[in-house]
Amino acid sequence: MAAAVAVPEHKLSESPNSRAIEIFDWTVTAETGPISSATHSDALHAALGIPLPEMTFGSNFLQLTHRPSGWTYAFRAEDALKGVKNGPLDAGDGGVKVGYADDWLRSRTGPDSQIPMPQTVTTKPYDWTYTTTYAGSLEDAGSGNAQWVSGEATNALHAIPIAELSRPDPILFYAEIPLFEDELHDNGASHLLVRIRVMPTCIFILSRFTLRVDNVLFRARDTRIYHSFASTPPLVVRETRGWEAPYERLKRALPRRDDLMPLTDPNFICKTLSDMPREASQEAGAGTGWRGLGNVVQIATLQS
């Protein structure tokens, strides 16, 4: 039987849209509110220069502050959307066309076509899938000037301890912070959601972007952030992982072929992608050349 974990002294506070916890040297604040108002959306649109996702939670954020050093890290919708390509897509951007786009175009421009091309209006190009490699924002490096540096593969302290996170320890603070969601004009779905757990021994954050483009591909990118309260000097680990695969590849993994509902579940999408061989989902992907594929581990060492 596992030994009980002592609950450290901590302070919780709450307002209508915000919750916070102070524990050891840390303050964590999560704000969750409704979809951005028309006025806020107009301001965001002007700042970003691209159409906003159907559901943009512009006031939502998660902020993590190490009080002794002032090191502050956050997840915000506006910063995440700044990572969406504004302009023509280049190599590495992972551009996606809807499944019927090429067939539709050929049917109207082929040598035997009698159908005139429809009149169109030129619009400013951007990544309509809202793909972003956003992994959070360093808002203040603090007095120690702590920046992210590459982790060491052989250093156990630079790895996120799955066994610790899997223990049934008390959860002192939990929040889900949606940043944006879009149905992609009924061609799929794009989501970005951040979750945080604060336990007696550590802080754990999961930011998950998932993309489904029907009959084309699935794409996911996870950012995991971990801090052990026992680390000396204080150490923060950030791990990002990106996957991609053709739509039909995930469809073959369905528990029941006549039930497509799991294909709308970000957890099913990410688990299926991560269970695939690395060369399939993190190297070949869906053939888009997206730069977000693969694994990267970084650390930030803070002043006590």
C-alpha positions as CSV (number, residue, x, y, z in Angstrom):
1,M,0.0,0.0,0.0
2,A,1.4,3.4,-1.0
3,A,2.3,5.8,1.8
4,A,0.0,8.8,2.2
5,V,1.4,12.0,0.8
6,A,1.5,15.0,3.2
7,V,-0.5,18.0,2.0
8,P,1.6,21.1,2.2
9,E,0.4,24.5,3.4
10,H,-1.4,26.3,0.6
11,K,-3.8,29.1,0.0
12,L,-6.8,29.0,-2.5
13,S,-8.6,32.1,-3.7
14,E,-11.5,32.4,-6.1
15,S,-13.5,35.1,-7.9
16,P,-16.3,34.7,-10.5
17,N,-14.0,34.0,-13.4
18,S,-10.7,33.3,-11.7
19,R,-9.1,30.8,-9.4
20,A,-5.6,30.8,-7.8
21,I,-3.4,28.8,-5.5
22,E,-0.3,29.9,-3.6
23,I,1.9,26.9,-2.7
24,F,5.5,27.0,-1.6
25,D,7.2,29.7,-3.8
26,W,4.6,29.6,-6.5
27,T,1.4,31.4,-7.5
28,V,-0.8,29.8,-10.1
29,T,-3.8,31.7,-11.6
30,A,-6.4,30.4,-14.0
31,E,-9.0,32.6,-15.6
32,T,-11.9,31.1,-17.6
33,G,-14.7,33.2,-19.0
34,P,-17.1,33.2,-21.9
35,I,-16.3,33.5,-25.6
36,S,-14.9,36.9,-26.5
37,S,-17.4,39.7,-27.0
38,A,-17.8,41.4,-30.4
39,T,-15.8,44.4,-29.2
40,H,-12.9,42.2,-27.8
41,S,-13.0,40.0,-31.0
42,D,-12.7,43.1,-33.2
43,A,-9.7,44.2,-31.2
44,L,-8.1,40.8,-31.5
45,H,-8.8,40.6,-35.2
46,A,-7.1,44.0,-35.7
47,A,-4.1,42.9,-33.6
48,L,-3.7,39.5,-35.3
49,G,-4.7,40.3,-38.9
50,I,-6.5,37.0,-39.4
51,P,-10.1,35.9,-38.9
52,L,-10.6,34.6,-35.4
53,P,-11.7,31.0,-34.7
54,E,-15.5,30.6,-34.2
55,M,-14.9,30.2,-30.4
56,T,-12.1,32.4,-29.2
57,F,-11.7,32.8,-25.4
58,G,-9.6,35.9,-25.5
59,S,-9.8,36.7,-21.8
60,N,-8.8,33.2,-20.7
61,F,-5.3,32.5,-19.4
62,L,-3.2,30.4,-17.2
63,Q,-0.3,32.1,-15.4
64,L,2.5,30.5,-13.4
65,T,4.8,32.7,-11.2
66,H,7.8,31.8,-9.2
67,R,7.7,34.5,-6.6
68,P,11.4,34.5,-5.4
69,S,12.8,35.0,-8.9
70,G,9.8,36.6,-10.7
71,W,9.9,34.0,-13.4
72,T,6.5,34.0,-15.0
73,Y,5.1,31.7,-17.7
74,A,1.6,31.9,-19.2
75,F,-0.8,30.5,-21.8
76,R,-3.0,33.0,-23.5
77,A,-5.3,32.8,-26.6
78,E,-3.9,35.9,-28.3
79,D,-0.3,34.6,-28.0
80,A,-1.4,31.2,-29.3
81,L,-3.1,32.7,-32.3
82,K,0.0,34.7,-33.1
83,G,1.6,31.4,-33.9
84,V,-1.0,30.8,-36.7
85,K,0.6,31.6,-40.1
86,N,-0.6,34.9,-41.4
87,G,0.1,35.0,-45.2
88,P,0.9,32.3,-47.9
89,L,1.9,29.0,-46.4
90,D,5.6,28.0,-46.9
91,A,7.5,24.8,-46.5
92,G,7.3,23.6,-42.8
93,D,3.9,25.4,-42.2
94,G,2.0,22.1,-42.8
95,G,-0.5,23.6,-45.2
96,V,-3.7,21.5,-45.6
97,K,-6.4,21.4,-48.3
98,V,-9.8,19.9,-47.7
99,G,-10.2,16.4,-49.1
100,Y,-12.4,17.4,-52.1
101,A,-10.5,20.6,-53.1
102,D,-8.3,19.1,-55.8
103,D,-11.2,17.0,-57.3
104,W,-13.4,20.1,-57.2
105,L,-10.8,22.2,-59.0
106,R,-10.1,19.5,-61.7
107,S,-13.8,19.1,-62.4
108,R,-14.0,22.8,-63.3
109,T,-10.7,23.3,-65.1
110,G,-10.2,20.0,-66.9
111,P,-10.1,20.0,-70.8
112,D,-13.6,18.5,-71.0
113,S,-15.2,20.8,-68.5
114,Q,-18.1,23.0,-69.7
115,I,-18.5,24.6,-66.3
116,P,-17.1,28.2,-66.1
117,M,-14.9,29.0,-63.1
118,P,-16.9,30.8,-60.5
119,Q,-16.0,34.4,-59.8
120,T,-14.0,34.8,-56.7
121,V,-12.9,37.6,-54.4
122,T,-9.2,37.6,-53.4
123,T,-8.8,37.3,-49.7
124,K,-5.7,37.6,-47.5
125,P,-4.3,34.1,-47.1
126,Y,-3.7,32.6,-43.6
127,D,-3.7,29.0,-42.2
128,W,-7.4,28.3,-42.0
129,T,-6.7,25.2,-39.8
130,Y,-5.4,27.5,-37.0
131,T,-2.4,25.2,-36.6
132,T,0.0,26.6,-34.0
133,T,3.2,25.3,-32.3
134,Y,2.5,27.6,-29.4
135,A,4.1,26.2,-26.2
136,G,3.3,29.0,-23.8
137,S,4.8,32.5,-23.3
138,L,7.7,33.5,-21.1
139,E,6.3,36.8,-19.7
140,D,9.2,37.5,-17.4
141,A,12.5,35.6,-17.1
142,G,12.9,36.9,-13.6
143,S,16.0,38.1,-11.8
144,G,17.8,34.9,-12.7
145,N,17.3,35.5,-16.4
146,A,16.1,31.9,-16.7
147,Q,15.5,30.9,-20.3
148,W,14.6,27.6,-21.9
149,V,17.7,25.5,-22.8
150,S,17.9,22.0,-24.2
151,G,17.5,19.1,-21.7
152,E,19.9,16.3,-21.4
153,A,18.6,12.9,-22.5
154,T,20.6,11.0,-19.9
155,N,19.6,13.3,-17.0
156,A,16.6,11.8,-15.1
157,L,15.8,15.2,-13.7
158,H,15.2,16.5,-17.2
159,A,12.4,14.0,-17.8
160,I,8.8,14.2,-16.7
161,P,8.2,11.4,-14.2
162,I,5.1,9.6,-15.4
163,A,5.0,7.3,-12.4
164,E,4.6,10.3,-10.0
165,L,1.9,11.8,-12.1
166,S,0.0,8.5,-12.2
167,R,-0.1,8.2,-8.4
168,P,-3.5,8.9,-6.8
169,D,-2.1,11.9,-4.9
170,P,-4.5,14.6,-3.8
171,I,-5.2,17.3,-6.4
172,L,-5.0,20.6,-4.6
173,F,-5.9,22.7,-7.7
174,Y,-7.3,21.8,-11.1
175,A,-8.4,23.9,-14.0
176,E,-9.3,23.5,-17.7
177,I,-8.7,26.6,-19.8
178,P,-10.0,26.6,-23.4
179,L,-8.2,29.1,-25.6
180,F,-9.9,28.5,-29.0
181,E,-12.0,26.1,-31.0
182,D,-13.2,26.1,-34.6
183,E,-15.3,23.7,-36.8
184,L,-13.3,24.7,-39.9
185,H,-16.4,25.4,-42.0
186,D,-17.8,21.9,-41.3
187,N,-14.6,20.3,-42.6
188,G,-13.3,19.1,-39.2
189,A,-12.2,20.8,-36.0
190,S,-9.3,22.6,-34.4
191,H,-8.9,22.9,-30.6
192,L,-6.5,24.3,-28.1
193,L,-7.1,23.5,-24.5
194,V,-4.8,23.9,-21.4
195,R,-5.1,21.8,-18.2
196,I,-3.3,22.2,-14.9
197,R,-3.0,20.0,-11.8
198,V,-1.2,21.1,-8.6
199,M,-0.4,18.2,-6.3
200,P,1.4,18.1,-3.0
201,T,4.7,17.3,-4.7
202,C,4.5,19.1,-8.1
203,I,2.8,21.2,-10.7
204,F,1.9,19.6,-14.1
205,I,0.5,21.5,-17.1
206,L,-0.8,19.9,-20.4
207,S,-1.5,22.2,-23.3
208,R,-3.0,20.2,-26.2
209,F,-3.7,21.4,-29.8
210,T,-5.6,18.9,-31.9
211,L,-6.7,19.2,-35.6
212,R,-9.0,17.0,-37.6
213,V,-9.5,17.7,-41.3
214,D,-12.1,15.3,-42.5
215,N,-10.8,12.7,-45.0
216,V,-7.4,14.3,-45.0
217,L,-5.4,14.2,-41.7
218,F,-5.2,14.4,-38.0
219,R,-2.6,16.5,-36.2
220,A,-1.7,17.0,-32.5
221,R,0.8,18.8,-30.5
222,D,1.2,18.5,-26.7
223,T,3.2,20.8,-24.4
224,R,3.8,19.3,-21.0
225,I,5.3,21.4,-18.2
226,Y,6.5,19.9,-14.9
227,H,8.0,21.3,-11.7
228,S,8.9,19.3,-8.6
229,F,8.7,21.3,-5.4
230,A,11.7,19.3,-4.2
231,S,14.0,20.4,-7.0
232,T,17.0,22.4,-5.9
233,P,17.6,24.8,-7.5
234,P,14.0,25.1,-8.8
235,L,13.8,23.3,-12.2
236,V,11.0,23.5,-14.7
237,V,10.8,20.9,-17.5
238,R,9.0,21.6,-20.8
239,E,8.4,18.8,-23.2
240,T,6.7,19.3,-26.6
241,R,5.6,16.5,-28.9
242,G,4.0,16.7,-32.3
243,W,2.2,14.0,-34.4
244,E,0.4,13.8,-37.7
245,A,-1.2,11.0,-39.7
246,P,-3.5,10.5,-42.7
247,Y,-7.2,10.4,-41.8
248,E,-7.7,6.8,-43.0
249,R,-4.8,5.6,-40.7
250,L,-6.7,6.7,-37.6
251,K,-10.0,5.6,-38.9
252,R,-8.6,2.0,-39.1
253,A,-7.9,2.2,-35.4
254,L,-11.5,2.8,-34.4
255,P,-12.8,0.2,-31.9
256,R,-16.0,-0.1,-34.0
257,R,-15.9,0.8,-37.7
258,D,-19.5,2.0,-37.6
259,D,-18.9,4.4,-34.8
260,L,-16.9,7.5,-35.9
261,M,-17.4,9.4,-32.6
262,P,-13.9,8.7,-31.3
263,L,-12.5,10.6,-34.2
264,T,-13.9,13.8,-32.6
265,D,-12.3,13.0,-29.2
266,P,-8.9,14.8,-28.7
267,N,-7.8,12.2,-26.2
268,F,-8.5,9.3,-28.7
269,I,-6.7,11.2,-31.4
270,C,-3.6,11.9,-29.4
271,K,-3.4,8.4,-27.9
272,T,-3.7,6.8,-31.3
273,L,-1.1,9.1,-32.9
274,S,1.3,8.6,-30.0
275,D,0.9,4.8,-30.1
276,M,2.0,4.8,-33.8
277,P,5.7,4.1,-34.6
278,R,7.7,7.3,-34.5
279,E,8.7,7.0,-38.1
280,A,5.0,7.0,-39.1
281,S,3.5,9.8,-36.9
282,Q,6.5,12.0,-36.1
283,E,8.6,11.7,-39.3
284,A,6.4,10.9,-42.3
285,G,3.3,12.3,-40.7
286,A,0.7,13.0,-43.4
287,G,3.2,14.2,-45.9
288,T,2.8,17.9,-45.2
289,G,6.3,18.6,-43.9
290,W,5.0,20.3,-40.8
291,R,7.8,21.6,-38.6
292,G,5.8,20.7,-35.4
293,L,6.5,17.0,-35.7
294,G,8.9,15.3,-33.2
295,N,9.9,15.6,-29.5
296,V,11.8,18.4,-27.8
297,V,12.7,18.6,-24.1
298,Q,13.8,21.9,-22.5
299,I,14.5,23.0,-19.0
300,A,14.6,26.3,-17.1
301,T,16.6,26.6,-13.9
302,L,15.3,29.3,-11.6
303,Q,17.0,31.2,-8.7
304,S,15.9,30.1,-5.3
